[in-house]
């Protein structure tokens, strides 16, 4: 018994250390993202401009650098935490917001708001439509899981949902009323943090935070669900309540993130898998680290975009897809060998 307690304490200590390292890395990359840019302004002047708001440095720091760095952290945290929660809910290592079609449907919702002019009339309707799209996709997958769909069936259903959302988005592009609306829709499809404002950050951050908090409140229930529904109910877990919180939390976080940055792929798939060797397989120990890991990955990817292509014809979603797609194929092959 004493040995078991010692092992648990050792695991908790190592997990806390890994979490601290992850948090410090995220802060370091966030600082690098803030100080990186085309303007020839020193780090000291930029920091002074952030604090005081004076002069050109103040405008650049507050209106350009802070929104971009803040959204990279917020978007990454939303996708990382959502991926960890979905994998726990479906007991499916292939589940993530993009693979299950949640990201594509959130993007479709944003495109609908742009296409019909709702976003121009009321900016709050853009994240609202994105959240509704994400909620519809997550709810459909939830219903399929309740009906007993297996791992591969859920993945195929996600692919079908994503394909339908992409087709409807392409249809909206085909009938776009003006070139500006069309370029905006393409931006949501490719994913980007370019030209984001404080308004985008102010809209996205509270919704993402609320979504992640909902996921964390469901984390213990997700731990119990790894034993099966009957075992979870025997432990006094409200299974329907846990699933509902996960679906709503994922919809809030992913919808707000997609409304702010467009479709940023594979973050929710890759990050939980990379972190499991350090934090374990229980969702309760993985959701918060995945949020930090997602923030780190998206921030690093955005830095890479700006370093490779200062003109930013290269989009953030393209970079994360190029990094994540090979990992996805490797994961499928790994699961096939294990099966």
C-alpha positions in Angstrom: 0.0 0.0 0.0 2.8 2.4 1.0 4.6 1.6 -2.3 1.4 2.4 -4.3 1.1 5.7 -2.5 4.7 6.5 -3.2 4.3 5.8 -6.9 1.2 8.0 -7.1 3.1 10.8 -5.4 6.1 10.4 -7.7 3.8 10.5 -10.7 2.0 13.7 -9.4 5.4 15.3 -8.7 6.7 14.5 -12.2 3.5 15.7 -13.8 3.7 19.0 -11.9 7.3 19.4 -13.1 6.4 18.7 -16.7 3.4 21.1 -16.4 5.8 23.9 -15.1 8.2 23.2 -18.0 5.4 23.4 -20.5 4.1 26.6 -19.0 7.5 28.2 -19.2 8.0 27.1 -22.8 4.6 28.6 -23.7 5.5 31.9 -22.0 8.9 32.0 -23.8 7.3 31.4 -27.2 4.6 34.0 -26.5 7.3 36.5 -25.7 9.2 35.7 -28.9 5.9 36.0 -30.8 5.3 39.4 -29.3 8.7 40.8 -30.1 8.8 39.4 -33.6 7.6 41.5 -36.5 8.6 43.6 -39.5 8.7 46.9 -37.7 12.3 47.9 -36.8 11.5 48.6 -33.1 13.7 47.3 -30.3 12.4 45.0 -27.6 12.8 47.7 -24.9 10.9 50.3 -26.9 8.2 47.8 -27.7 7.8 46.9 -24.1 7.6 50.6 -23.1 5.0 51.1 -25.8 2.9 48.2 -24.4 3.0 49.7 -20.9 2.6 53.4 -21.7 0.7 53.2 -25.1 2.7 56.1 -26.3 3.8 56.7 -29.9 4.2 54.2 -32.8 5.6 51.5 -30.5 2.5 51.7 -28.4 0.2 51.3 -31.3 2.1 48.4 -32.7 2.4 46.7 -29.3 -1.2 47.1 -28.3 -3.1 46.9 -31.6 -1.0 44.4 -33.5 1.4 42.3 -31.4 -0.9 41.7 -28.3 -3.9 40.5 -30.4 -1.8 38.2 -32.5 0.1 36.6 -29.7 -3.0 36.5 -27.4 -5.1 34.8 -30.1 -2.3 32.3 -30.9 -2.4 31.2 -27.2 -6.2 31.3 -27.0 -6.8 29.3 -30.2 -4.1 26.7 -29.4 -5.5 26.2 -25.9 -9.0 25.8 -27.2 -8.0 23.2 -29.8 -5.6 21.3 -27.5 -8.1 21.0 -24.6 -10.9 20.1 -27.0 -8.9 17.3 -28.5 -8.0 15.8 -25.2 -11.7 15.9 -24.0 -13.0 14.4 -27.2 -10.6 11.6 -27.1 -11.6 10.9 -23.6 -15.3 11.1 -24.3 -15.3 8.8 -27.4 -12.5 6.6 -26.0 -11.0 7.1 -29.4 -7.4 8.2 -30.0 -8.3 9.6 -33.4 -10.9 12.0 -32.1 -10.2 15.7 -32.4 -12.1 18.9 -33.5 -10.9 18.7 -37.1 -11.0 14.9 -37.6 -14.6 14.8 -36.2 -15.7 17.7 -38.4 -16.2 20.1 -35.5 -13.7 22.6 -36.9 -15.1 22.4 -40.4 -18.7 23.0 -39.2 -17.5 25.9 -37.1 -15.8 27.4 -40.1 -19.1 26.8 -42.1 -21.0 28.7 -39.4 -18.5 31.6 -39.7 -18.8 31.6 -43.5 -22.6 31.7 -43.3 -22.4 34.7 -41.0 -20.0 36.4 -43.5 -22.0 35.4 -46.6 -25.3 36.8 -45.4 -23.8 39.9 -43.9 -24.7 39.0 -40.3 -21.1 39.5 -39.2 -21.0 43.0 -40.7 -24.2 44.0 -38.9 -23.3 42.6 -35.5 -19.7 41.3 -34.9 -20.9 39.1 -32.1 -22.8 37.0 -34.6 -19.7 35.6 -36.2 -18.5 33.6 -33.1 -22.2 32.8 -32.4 -22.7 31.1 -35.8 -19.3 29.4 -35.5 -20.3 28.0 -32.1 -23.7 26.8 -33.5 -21.9 25.0 -36.3 -19.5 23.3 -33.9 -22.3 22.4 -31.6 -24.3 20.7 -34.4 -21.3 18.6 -35.4 -20.4 17.6 -31.8 -24.0 16.8 -31.0 -24.3 14.5 -34.0 -21.2 12.6 -33.1 -22.4 12.4 -29.5 -25.7 10.8 -30.8 -23.7 8.3 -32.9 -21.6 7.3 -29.9 -24.7 6.8 -27.9 -26.1 4.6 -30.6 -23.0 2.3 -30.3 -20.9 3.4 -33.2 -17.4 2.1 -33.1 -14.1 3.9 -33.4 -13.8 3.6 -37.2 -17.5 4.5 -37.7 -17.1 7.7 -35.7 -14.0 8.6 -37.7 -15.8 8.0 -41.0 -18.8 10.0 -39.7 -16.4 12.8 -38.9 -14.9 12.7 -42.3 -18.4 12.8 -43.9 -19.5 15.7 -41.7 -16.2 17.6 -42.5 -16.7 16.9 -46.3 -20.2 18.2 -46.2 -19.2 21.3 -44.4 -16.3 21.9 -46.8 -18.7 21.4 -49.8 -21.2 23.9 -48.4 -18.4 26.3 -47.7 -17.3 26.0 -51.3 -20.9 26.5 -52.5 -20.9 29.8 -50.5 -17.6 30.8 -52.2 -19.1 30.0 -55.6 -22.0 32.4 -55.0 -20.1 35.1 -53.1 -21.5 38.5 -53.9 -18.2 40.3 -54.0 -14.4 39.6 -54.1 -14.0 40.9 -50.5 -16.5 38.4 -49.1 -14.9 35.6 -51.1 -11.4 36.5 -49.7 -12.7 36.6 -46.2 -14.3 33.1 -46.6 -11.0 31.7 -48.0 -9.2 33.1 -45.0 -11.5 31.1 -42.6 -10.9 28.0 -44.6 -7.1 28.3 -44.5 -6.6 29.6 -41.0 -4.6 32.8 -40.2 -3.8 35.2 -37.4 -2.9 38.0 -39.7 -4.6 41.4 -39.2 -6.4 40.3 -36.1 -7.5 43.0 -33.7 -8.2 43.4 -30.0 -11.9 43.0 -30.7 -11.3 39.5 -32.0 -9.3 38.7 -28.9 -11.9 40.1 -26.6 -14.7 38.1 -28.3 -12.8 34.8 -28.4 -11.0 34.7 -25.1 -14.0 34.6 -22.7 -15.8 32.0 -24.8 -12.7 29.8 -25.0 -12.0 30.1 -21.3 -15.6 29.2 -20.5 -15.4 26.2 -22.8 -12.2 24.9 -21.2 -13.6 25.4 -17.7 -16.6 23.3 -18.7 -14.2 20.6 -20.0 -12.3 20.6 -16.8 -15.4 20.2 -14.7 -16.2 17.1 -16.7 -12.6 15.7 -16.4 -13.3 13.3 -13.5 -16.4 12.0 -15.2 -14.3 11.4 -18.3 -11.9 9.4 -16.2 -14.8 7.2 -15.0 -16.0 6.8 -18.6 -12.8 5.2 -19.6 -14.0 2.2 -17.5 -17.3 2.1 -19.5 -20.7 3.7 -19.0 -22.0 1.1 -16.6 -19.0 1.3 -14.4 -19.2 5.1 -14.5 -22.8 5.0 -13.4 -22.0 2.6 -10.6 -19.6 5.2 -9.3 -22.3 7.8 -9.2 -21.3 9.7 -12.3 -24.0 11.5 -14.3 -22.9 10.2 -17.7 -25.4 12.4 -19.7 -24.3 15.5 -17.8 -20.6 14.8 -18.4 -21.3 14.2 -22.1 -23.4 17.4 -22.3 -20.7 19.5 -20.7 -18.0 18.1 -23.1 -20.1 18.7 -26.2 -21.0 22.3 -25.1 -17.4 23.0 -23.9 -15.9 21.8 -27.2 -18.5 23.8 -29.2 -17.7 27.0 -27.2 -13.9 26.6 -27.4 -13.6 25.4 -30.9 -16.3 27.7 -32.3 -14.8 30.8 -30.8 -11.3 29.7 -31.9 -12.4 29.1 -35.4 -14.3 32.3 -35.6 -11.1 34.2 -34.6 -8.5 32.3 -36.7 -10.3 30.1 -39.1 -9.6 26.3 -39.6 -6.4 25.4 -37.8 -6.0 21.7 -38.3 -4.6 18.8 -36.3 -3.6 20.7 -33.1 -6.3 18.8 -31.1 -5.1 15.5 -32.5 -1.3 15.9 -32.1 -1.0 17.6 -28.8 -2.7 15.1 -26.4 -0.7 12.2 -28.0 2.6 14.0 -27.5 1.8 14.8 -23.9 0.5 11.4 -22.7 4.0 10.0 -22.0 4.5 12.8 -19.5 1.0 13.2 -18.0 -0.6 9.8 -18.3 -3.8 8.7 -20.1 -6.5 10.0 -17.7 -8.4 13.0 -19.2 -8.4 14.7 -15.8 -4.6 15.0 -16.0 -4.4 15.8 -19.7 -6.9 18.6 -20.4 -4.9 21.4 -18.8 -1.5 20.3 -20.2 -3.1 19.9 -23.7 -4.4 23.5 -23.4 -0.9 24.7 -22.7 0.6 22.4 -25.4 -1.9 23.6 -27.9 -1.1 27.2 -27.1 2.6 26.4 -27.5 2.2 24.6 -30.8 0.0 27.3 -32.4 2.3 30.1 -31.2 5.4 28.3 -32.5 3.6 27.6 -35.8 2.7 31.3 -36.2 6.3 32.2 -35.5 7.4 29.8 -38.2 4.9 31.3 -40.7 6.3 34.8 -40.1 9.9 33.6 -40.2 9.5 31.7 -43.5 7.3 34.2 -45.3 7.2 37.7 -43.9 4.6 38.6 -46.4 2.4 35.8 -45.0 1.1 34.3 -48.1 1.6 31.1 -46.2 -1.2 30.5 -43.8 -1.2 29.1 -40.3 -3.7 26.4 -41.0 -1.5 25.2 -43.9 1.5 24.8 -41.6 -0.4 22.9 -38.9 -1.9 20.6 -41.5 1.6 19.9 -43.0 2.8 19.0 -39.5 -0.3 17.1 -38.4 -1.2 15.0 -41.5 1.9 12.8 -41.4 1.4 12.3 -37.7 -2.2 11.3 -38.3 -1.1 8.7 -40.9 1.5 7.4 -38.5 -1.1 7.1 -35.7 -3.5 5.1 -37.9 -0.7 2.7 -38.8 0.3 2.4 -35.1 -3.3 1.6 -34.0 -3.6 -0.9 -36.9 -0.5 -2.7 -35.7 -1.7 -2.7 -32.1 -5.1 -4.1 -33.1 
